[in-house]
Amino acid sequence: MTGDRPTVPPVRLPSDAELARDALAAPLLARAVRLARWAGPGTRVGAGGELVDEQLPEAAKVLGLVDEESREDGEAYASEAWRVAVDTGLVTVEDGDTEDGADDGTTGRVTAGEQLALLTSGSPQDILGIWLDALDVVFADATAPVLDDLAAAIGEDGEIDFESLDWDPESEAEFLEGVLGNLYLLTVADGGGAGDGASGPVPLPVLAASMIVPDDMGEPTDDVLEQVSEAMMRLDDQFRLLEPVGLVSYVPVDEALMEEDAGGAADASLPVGEEDVARYGMVRLTPLGLYGIRSRMLEAGVDAPAVGDLAAKDAHALLDGVAHFPELSARAETEQWLARRAPADAAGQLLAAARGTDQRAPLRRLHCQQALSLLGAEAESAVRDVLDDPELGGLARVWLAELGARDVPPPPEPMIFWLAIDTIAAQLDAEGEPEELQELVEGLVGRHGGFFDAAWRIDHPATAEVLEAMGRLHRDRGVSKEARKAAFKARSRA
């Protein structure tokens, strides 16, 4: 009893306004903005739009990066920020040739880009769009060949011989996308994410191993461990580049490890629980990073839902949508949906959407019951309206009993067994056959003598399948046999 599930669990994100503030505060974008506001027609750039070397000291000064001890670093940061400003449209570089063809000493003329004004007059979505463009620039940098490789590939003519590089741009990009995808999954897997800060940093060895070590491998071989170590070192460089754009919070690999390790690489076999695991690198997606990776996933056609996507949709879409959400995410999504509606109206819509004999109906009813548990006495009239409904009367009585309502009529016996079948069918769809379901089955059979003799007669689409599952789950052989016989009778009756 499986349905179509989202490719990845839902993520909880802050509002667009909060994310836009984070984007503007990202060091790299903030530097690009400052340079864009500083630049003008007199700013000298090269043929590719880059700042000429003579301009870099002044640009670094504008950014407050004038420490003599790190002058080269300051100019490198300024150069990087300028390229982001150009590639995101914060500045525009036009051909600098004069009308008469004379050389005016520049190769390009700099003007303010259209995107620059959006930072103050645009919407949060406009700002996030600019930030996503900046992320694309940094991502391209992170997947480019390392400088040492580039230096070795420069020929006598001064041109880079890309064919001589051991570098496949598509593979590099695919690997980093995969790493960031795994980091995203680890962050949202249990309903975590930006909404609660519950997800902690991930050790770099774990992240590298998730891409290298096969799932069915027991003890990694030395060759695999070496590959993990090499991946760690590459990821260390890449996360150092991705942190200034606000994508991740990163604790780099301790450089002292390089000196301690005779082989020149960190030992990826270190157990995660060791006290000094942080020395091997720790990375965490920021809320802005979760937004960024989700945006890239959506662009690639991946189903990557976010909590709140269903808030404006109807009750049927809500109950189907949260069917396989983690518990915390399902509750958060349901709370946002309920917040937009009056309790009585919400209850009526949920109950109407919970009806049905299709395969997903039991799970819809389970989530309907969980949604109703978030409502108070204002919903009582809507719930009482379905007391005589054969599909909803049982869950209505449960809700009213939990509310402490009076004058709740006792359920007829067929309704009791129908609700039991429906509940187990929903649990099977939601969780498969976990240990908790085994306890539910054994407790149910123990409380109701002759359970199977009555259950196989229940007119529920999942009766036979549920009885078969109960036979597998119950640890008493005699009871299991009785369940299988009941399942056979149910199929014959159908």
C-alpha positions, 0 to 999 in steps of 0.5 A: 500500500504505497503511494507517490511520495515526495522526492525529498521531505519538506523543508521549513523556511523563514519568510522571504523577507527574513531570507532577503535580509540574510541574503543582503548580509551575506559577506560576498553579496554585501561586498559586491553591492558596495563596489557597485555603488562605488563604481562609475564611468572612471572605473577601469576594467579589462576586456572581460569586465574585470577590474584592472590591477591598478584599480584593485587596491582602491577597491580593497580600500572601499571594502575595508580590506587594507591590512598590509599583511594580507594585501593580496588577500584583500585584492583577491576578495575585491576582485571576486566581489567585483565579478559577482557584481558584474555577473549579477547585473549590479554593474554593467560594463559596456564597450569603451571604444569612442565613436571615432575609434580613438583609444580613450585608455579603457576597454570598458565603461562602467555604469550602474546595473538595473539590478542595483536599484532592486536592492532598495526598491524591489521585493524580497523575491527580487533580492533573492533572485539576485542572491541566487545569481550570486550563488551560481557565480560562486558555484562555478568557482567552486567547481573550477580547476584548482589554481595549481592545476591551472598553473601547470596547464598554461602553455608557452603562448599564455593560454590554458590547455584545458584538455591537459587538465584532469578536470571534467566540468560536468562531473565536478558540478554533478558531484558538488550538487550531489553533496549539497543534495545529501546535506539538504536531505540530512537537514530536513530528513526528520522534519528539521530545517530553518524553522526550528534549528534542530539540525546540527552540523554534519562532519565532513567525513560523513558527507564525503563518505555519503558520495563515495562509500557504496550503501552495501559496503561493510568495512571500507577498503583502503582505496575507498578511504583514500577516495573519501580523504581526497573528496574531503580535501576538495570539499574543504576548498569548496565550502570555504568558497561557498561560506561567504555567499551565505550558503553554509556555516563551515568549520574548515579542516584543521590545517595541523592535520595535514602536518600530522598525517604523513600521507598528506591527507586527513584520515577519513576513517575517524569515528564520528563520535570522537571528541576532535571530529570537528578538526576534520571539518563541520558543515551546516546549511544556513536557512538561506542555504536551504532556500538556495539548494531547494531552488536549484532542486526545483529548477532541476525538476526535483519535487522539493516541497516546503512547509506552507505550500499547502496552506492555500489549497483545499482540504483534500490537497492538504490530507494527501500532501502531508501523507508522508511528511515527517511528523513535525512537518505534517503538524506545522503544515496543518497548523498553517492550513488551519490558521487561515480558516474558522474551526467549524469550517475547517473541520467540515472541509477536513471531514468531507475530504477524508471520505473515500474508498480509494487506496489513500483514503485510510491515510487521509482519515488518519491525518484528518483525525490528527488535524482535528486534534488541533481544534477545540470545541468550536469544531464540535458541531461539524464533527457531530454531523458525521456521527452516523457516517459509516466511514467517519463516525468512528473517528468522530466518536474518538475525537468527541471522547477526547474532547470530553463531550457528553451524549456521545452515542456508543458505536455499533459493533461493525463501526468499531471493527471498520475503524480498526481496519481503517486505522491499521490500513493507514499505519501500513501505508504511512510506516510499513510494518514497524514495531509500534504497529506490531504492538497495536495489532497484538493489543487489538486482538487481545482486547477483542475476543473473536476479532478475526471472526468479525473482522473478515466480514467488514466491508472495507476495501483493505480488509483482506490486506490488513488481515494478512498484515496482522498475520505477519505481525502477530508473534503468536503462531496460532493467532497468525494462522487465524489471521491468514484464514480470516484474510482468505475468507475476506478475499473469497467474500470480495 
